[in-house]
Amino acid sequence: MRYISTRGQAPALSFEEVVLTGMASDGGLYVPETVPQLSTDDLAAMAGLSYAEIAFRVMQPFVNGEIDDDTFRRLVTEAYATFSHDAVVPLNQLDANHFLLELFHGPTLAFKDVALQLLGRLLDHFLKKRGERAVIMGATSGDTGSAAIEGCRHCDNLDIFILHPYQRVSEVQRRQMTSVLADNVFNVAIEGNFDDAQAMVKASFADQSFLNGTRLVAVNSINWARIMAQIVYYVASAVALGAPHRKVSFCVPSANFGNVFAGYMAYRMGLPVERFVIATNANDILHRTLADNDFSKQELVATLAPSMDIVVSSNFERLLFEAYERDGAAVAALLERFQAEPTALADAPLARLRELFASHSVDDATLLEVIREAHHRTQEILDPHTATGYRAAERERGDASVPMITLATAHPAKFAEAVVKAGFPGVPLPPHMDDLLEREERYTVLPAELSAVQQFVVENRR
Ligand SMILES: *Cc1c(COP(=O)(O)O)cnc(C)c1O
């Protein structure tokens, strides 16, 4: 199997190349050339298997024999051994037919661990094989940075530099990054805002000469391996609820669309899914597009569900590629128009999307109400991202006899602000993290100057 670009112009790549490459050279994103199929028998045979074994079976065709089976099985097993729940991603039944899929039992308490625990190990494996080293650079205002650091802290062939805006991330989020004292982990606090940090990372990718030939790797959600790893929990949870013998629906708190696109891939592989409900916060480009065919950028709104605060939803391009029946030129033209002005999808692709996807947007005031209401009805305190999903799932349920699985994307202790605003005293960190606020921290404060940041990278990479 090879991987092709959604804009149809970049060369096709192998799995190894696609893991080491971020965006395609034509500005598109890589997707598999063909979608491997899970037959009814394949799905039925997964009943009762461990999460790691299901993960191996779902992902193995995408790896395409480029990692031998024993090694890949070991990488997968190690990645999911870092989760604190034996089921890795347990299902929690809320009422007669509504389930929460708890994706927050990894090292940083948000679902990004599922992908990044594996991605770090895949990168390290390929780099070792090639006798190369690489540098990871990323900017974060929240979940991605800590998950990337946890995913790479044991990687011999990677050095990771994560930039965060100085004094502008929550204490829990900062400490999740800065208390990792591994030799290959460098936290940089930029005297500026998130956009300053992001701009310096982008400039470093655009001109990598400061690294003298060392590979620079991105771990943001456009990396195919992140999508691949997320397909697994859709399959595992549906099998736990009776797939392939009955359908399920999923509701996904969404921003860059990586998570729900992974669900779509599971569906395309043969998982029986009734519908996907996309939940957004006030940054509702996905909802506006599906509901009103308003595919346009709007001003960023800072919400109580900050990990869903986006203007553009980068992985939506992967779904558009399918909706436009893999016409890369049409996707490229649409996205060029979108960059310049408000636009709309063509009728046929939009109709295709509406057959499978519904959407709902939840503003901050509603979100607080939902946290209270969900607690009243189920005794659960939802994190604010998950709360958008809970409401969207109830509103866009469709056939009530089909089990609805809402993805719980973060642990509520990680987003205490919303929980406290909703009127609760807060939620304690889980036991393995209860000393987080006492742990030693290490980070370097630098001015928001590209040369200072790049010099720091060059001097500190191993
Ligand atoms: C990243 C994130 C999201 C959004 O996921 P996408 O894959 O970008 O759609 C939702 N909730 C939490 C807690 C996150 O960290």
The ligand as an SDF file (V2000), in Angstrom:
LIG
                    3D

 15 15  0  0  0  0  0  0  0  0999 V2000
   -7.3320   17.8580   20.4320 C   0  0  0  0  0  0  0  0  0  0  0  0
   -8.5710   17.7400   21.2450 C   0  0  0  0  0  0  0  0  0  0  0  0
   -9.8530   17.7310   20.6460 C   0  0  0  0  0  0  0  0  0  0  0  0
  -10.0560   17.8920   19.1610 C   0  0  0  0  0  0  0  0  0  0  0  0
   -9.6280   16.7730   18.4250 O   0  0  0  0  0  0  0  0  0  0  0  0
   -9.4260   16.8640   16.8250 P   0  0  0  0  0  0  0  0  0  0  0  0
   -8.7910   15.5660   16.4560 O   0  0  0  0  0  0  0  0  0  0  0  0
   -8.5220   18.0390   16.5880 O   0  0  0  0  0  0  0  0  0  0  0  0
  -10.7600   17.0480   16.2000 O   0  0  0  0  0  0  0  0  0  0  0  0
  -10.9590   17.5440   21.4620 C   0  0  0  0  0  0  0  0  0  0  0  0
  -10.8270   17.4160   22.8110 N   0  0  0  0  0  0  0  0  0  0  0  0
   -9.6200   17.4370   23.4180 C   0  0  0  0  0  0  0  0  0  0  0  0
   -9.5550   17.3080   24.8990 C   0  0  0  0  0  0  0  0  0  0  0  0
   -8.4510   17.5940   22.6660 C   0  0  0  0  0  0  0  0  0  0  0  0
   -7.2680   17.6230   23.2810 O   0  0  0  0  0  0  0  0  0  0  0  0
  1  2  1  0
  2  3  1  0
  2 14  2  0
  3  4  1  0
  3 10  2  0
  4  5  1  0
  5  6  1  0
  6  7  2  0
  6  8  1  0
  6  9  1  0
 10 11  1  0
 11 12  2  0
 12 13  1  0
 12 14  1  0
 14 15  1  0
M  END
$$$$
